[in-house]
Amino acid sequence: MNLPSEVIEKIIYKLDTDDINKLLISSIEFRRWFYSDPRYFQYFFIDKVIEYINEGSTIIFTGENCKLSYYFDNDDIDDYEKHLFSFNDIKIYNVLKKNGIPGTVLNYIDDEYESHVLFNNLDFKKFLQILWENFKYKYESRIEPE
C-alpha cells in the first residue's frame, strides 16, 4: 500500500470487522498488509468477535455454512453461558473436541444445518483460533440481538 503502515493502522482501528472483511475481499494489497502482522487478525477476528458474542450477536463464519449463537432454554435459568454451534460438517466438531472443546451434540436437523453442538462456558478465544487454524473459518458477519 502507498500509505505508511502507521497511518493505515490508525485508520483500520476505527473500522468495524465488517468493513475489514470488505477491504480484505476487495484489495490484494490490503490483504497482504493485514495478514503480515498477527495483531490485526487478533484484534478484528478474535477480540472484536468475542465482543460481538458477549453482546449476544449470532456469528456467521466463512467457509462451510456454520454459526455460533447464544442459546436460551426457558426451562434452565443458568443458560447465560450456553452457546449453540450449528454446522454441516461433523469434522469440525471432532477437531474442536480433540483440541479440548467438548460440547453436547444435539440430535436434530433443521433446514439449514445438519449438526448442532451446545457448549457451556465456551472459551471463545480458543474456539475462534481452532476454527481459523484448522479450517480457515473466520468471522463473516453477525446478526445482532433484537
LINBEL-V999750 format. One record per residue. N is the residue number from 1. BURIAL is 1 if it has 9 or more other C-alpha atoms within 8 Angstrom, else 0. D_CENTER is the distance of its C-alpha to the mean C-alpha in Angstrom with 2 decimals. Layout:
n = [N:N]
burial = [BURIAL:BURIAL]
d_center = [D_CENTER:D_CENTER]
//
This chain:
n = [1:2:3:4:5:6:7:8:9:10:11:12:13:14:15:16:17:18:19:20:21:22:23:24:25:26:27:28:29:30:31:32:33:34:35:36:37:38:39:40:41:42:43:44:45:46:47:48:49:50:51:52:53:54:55:56:57:58:59:60:61:62:63:64:65:66:67:68:69:70:71:72:73:74:75:76:77:78:79:80:81:82:83:84:85:86:87:88:89:90:91:92:93:94:95:96:97:98:99:100:101:102:103:104:105:106:107:108:109:110:111:112:113:114:115:116:117:118:119:120:121:122:123:124:125:126:127:128:129:130:131:132:133:134:135:136:137:138:139:140:141:142:143:144:145:146]
burial = [0:0:0:0:0:0:0:1:0:0:0:0:0:0:0:0:1:0:0:1:1:0:1:1:0:0:0:0:0:1:1:0:1:1:1:0:0:0:0:1:1:1:1:1:1:1:1:1:1:1:0:1:1:0:0:1:1:1:1:1:1:1:0:1:1:1:1:1:1:1:1:0:0:0:0:0:0:0:1:0:0:1:1:1:1:1:1:1:1:0:0:0:1:0:1:1:1:0:0:0:1:0:1:0:0:0:0:0:0:0:0:0:1:1:1:1:1:1:1:0:0:1:0:0:1:0:1:1:1:1:1:1:0:0:0:0:1:1:1:1:0:1:0:0:0:0]
d_center = [27.32:30.54:29.40:29.42:26.11:26.87:27.19:23.99:22.17:23.78:22.77:19.08:18.48:19.83:17.28:14.20:10.91:12.12:15.36:14.07:12.56:16.06:17.79:16.06:17.13:20.55:21.77:22.23:23.76:20.86:18.47:20.95:21.31:17.64:16.92:20.31:19.18:16.21:16.34:14.86:11.70:11.57:12.28:10.15:6.85:7.28:9.98:9.46:5.96:7.88:10.66:9.25:8.53:11.99:13.47:12.84:10.58:9.12:5.70:6.74:5.67:8.59:11.32:12.28:12.14:9.45:7.74:7.29:10.15:12.76:15.75:19.26:22.50:25.69:27.50:25.49:25.77:23.41:20.27:18.61:16.56:15.57:12.34:12.51:10.40:12.11:12.62:15.73:16.22:17.36:17.06:13.36:14.57:17.52:15.64:13.55:16.97:18.79:16.62:17.45:14.81:17.17:16.80:19.21:19.28:20.39:22.97:22.64:21.70:20.94:21.46:17.96:16.61:18.77:17.11:15.66:15.09:15.58:14.49:16.63:15.75:12.44:11.96:8.42:9.21:10.66:8.15:5.47:8.82:10.17:7.85:8.65:12.19:13.19:11.84:10.68:7.50:5.16:4.20:7.54:8.61:8.98:11.99:13.67:15.87:19.50]
//
